[in-house]
Amino acid sequence: MSVDSATVRRIAHLSRIAIEDSEVERLRGELNAILAFVETLSEVDVDGVEPLTSALPMQMKKRADVVTDGGIADEILANAPLREDHYFVVPKVIE
């Protein structure tokens, strides 16, 4: 797969990255080099290789899934400019 200048501009637009016209050729070369490297990875023989999720065999630490309110509402609201009971008071934004 090869990336052309129009694709570079489209990727930049979708990424919300402003690029100059002078940068397009350089970025096209870099993207093509990245894609060429990824294509070489497909040549690696991985038959019989088990998927690996960690470098060390270990079980994930688990905790009980318990719903709590935290019990620290007063501490959380201590720095709030405006509060009412245990809630933040914010300006109305929707009519």
Secondary structure, DSSP 8 states (H G I E B T S, - for coil): ----HHHHHHHHHHTT----GGGHHHHHHHHHHHHHHHHHHTTS--TT----S-SS--------------S-HHHHGGG-SSEETTEE-------
